[in-house]
Amino acid sequence: MIKFSNAIGLVIIVVFLLGACSSSFSEDSNKVNEAVAETFESKPEETNASAKDIDYHLPFGVEMKEESPNNLILKNGSRTYILFYNQHEVQDSDVVYKSTTKQQKDWDVNETYKKDDKFGYLLVKKLEDKHYLLVVGIGGVKLTTETDNIKKDAEAMMKIANSVKVK
């Protein structure tokens, strides 16, 4: 009986330690917000890819799989990103942001950024099993994905959005 109670005590301690070690969504979203804000304010990456109306930067490992009017499907391994652009909206426009927040309400994270003539945003919605709907954008450019690694993807997506240049 003593071994059984020791085992239960050990399990309880392990559960508390694991709970204390894992970060909360709030802590994670603060880190994501900081990383995205820093990327938003940074100098845009050099463009290395082109579509009908835009030039943009694709990070290593990301490739364009499909192009349709105002949309690009980007892939990085099994991860899919949708890049939407409205070439008629300038970088300080909030039209795409407002449209996105009207379509999907109750975002768990809804952050906006402004710098000079540029308006950006970060939207995160919790889904199931630690998956998230992630949207980042600048002006008339928006990238969307579903992810389990919001910090890494949000940073990469903001780098792409920040690099887009309308032809």
N, C-alpha and C positions, 0 to 999 in steps of 0.2 A: 504494500500500500504506500510505503514511503517513496519507492521509486516512481510510482504513478503520480503522486502529488509533486514530486520533483520535476517530472516531465511536463506536467501541466504548468508549473511555475516557470519553467524554461521557455515553453511555448508563449506564455503571456509576455515574458520579458522580450523575446524576439519580436513579437508583434508590435509592442510599444516602440522598440528601437527602430524597426523598419518604418513605422509611421512617423517617427521623429526625423528620420533621415530623408524621406521623400519630400520634395518641395510641393507646395500647394499651387493650384492653378493661379491664384492671385500673385504669388511670388514669380512664377514662370511668366505670366503675362506682363509683369513689370519689366523683367529682363528683355522680353521680346520687344516691348515698347521702346526701351532704351536703344536696343540694337537697330530697330527700324528707323528711329529718329536720327541716329548717327548716320546710317546709310543714306537717308533722305537728304541730309545736309552735306553729304560728301560730294566730291567732284564726280560727275558721271564717268562711267567706264567708256573706253573707246568702243565705237560700234564695230561689230565683226559679222553682222548678218543683216539681211535686207528682205523686205516684203514689198508689196505693191506700193503702199503709201508711207512706209516708215523704214528707218534704219534703227538697229538696236544691238545691244551686246548680249551674247549668250555665254554664260559661264561654262567652264570646262565640264563636259559630260552631258550638257543640255543640247538637244537638237530640235529643230523645227520639223514636225511630222506632217502637218497639214495646214493649208492656208485657205481661208474663205473670206468673203468681204468682211472687213473689220475684225476678224478673229484669226488667231494663230493657235494651233495645238502644239505645245512644247512637251518633250519627254526627257526625263532623266531617269534611266532605268525603268522601274515600274511606276514611277511618279509621273502624273500628267498635270500640266499647267495649261490653263486657258488664258491667253493674252487677248484682251479686247481693247480696241482703240477707236476713238472717234477723232479723226484727223481735223475736224472742225472746232474742237475744243482746245483751248490753249492750256498751258501748264498751271495757271492759277485758277482754272475753272473748277467749280464744285458740282457741276451738273451730273456727272457719272456717279460721284459719291452719293448725292441726294437720291438719285434713281435707285441705287443699290440698297440704301438704307430704307427706302420706301417698300421695295419688293420683299425684303427680309427684315422683319422687325426683331426686337429683343436680342441684339448682339451682346455677347458676354464681354467683349472688348470692342470699344468704338473710340479710336483715337484719331485726331487730326493734327496736321503739321503745316506750318506756314513759314516760308523763307523767301524773301525778295518777291519774285513773280512766280512762285511755285506753291501749290496746294497739294498736300498728300494725306493719305489716310491708311489706317490699319483696322481691319474688322475681323473678329474671331467669334465663331459660334461653336459651342461644345456639341459634339455628336455623341455617338455611342463608343464604348470601349476605348476611351482616351484618344479618340479621333476628333479632329476639328475641321470646320469649314474655315478657310483662311482666304482673306481678300486684302490685297494691298494695291494702292494706286497713286498716281500723280496726274492731276488734270484729267485729260480725256483718255488716259491709259489705266487699265485695271487688269490685274492678274488674280486668278482664282485657282485654288486646289483644295483637296481634302488631304489631311496629313496627321501624323502622330508626332511630328517634330516641328512645332510651330516656329521656334527660334531660327533654326537652320533654314527652313523654307521661306520664312518671312524676310529674312535678310537677303537671300538669293533673289527673291521676287522683287524686292524693292530696288536691288541693283539693276535688274532688267528694266523695271519701270522708269528708273532714274535716267537710263541711257537712251530711251526712245527719242528719236528725232523725226519729226514729220518732214517728208520730202517736199 
